[in-house]
Amino acid sequence: MMTMLWLCICGALAAAAFWYCRKYNELYRAADGMLEQVLSEERIEISGLEEGRLSALAAKCLRVQEKLNLEIGRAQEEKEQVKQLISDMSHQLKTPLANVLLYVEMLCRQELPEGRRQDFLEKLRRQTEKIDWLT
């Protein structure tokens, strides 16, 4: 009689352990699938899940996914702003730099009268100040 009782208890424990392992294996597979959706930028669907651990996990994964998407969007916007700023700075620097090069070339000519030389030096100074201000 006692052996039969032990067999029943052991059987019940084995069945419970099997059910427990199967349940957590399903939970693991579902969590793995949700993480794969996050990584592949697919939207996580939680509408078909029943209340419980899996549903709570799915809701958290969805929040993580939304935050990641928001941060990715912000990073892309910042990248575009930096790109635009560099483009603007480059454009703004080209004109005074071209002028500086022209004035230096003019100043290197020996036949340039002193009055014109002083005029080019003043223009060169102003363009250099403009470049300094821009940078």
Buried (B, 14 or more C-beta within 10 A) or exposed (E): EEEEEEEEEEEEEEEEEEEEEEEEEEBEEBBEBBBEBBEEEEEBEBEEBEEEEBBEBBEEBBEBBEEEEEEEEEEEEEEEEEEEEEEEEEEBBEEBBEBBEBBEEBBEEEEBEEEEEEBBEEBBEBBBEBBEEEE
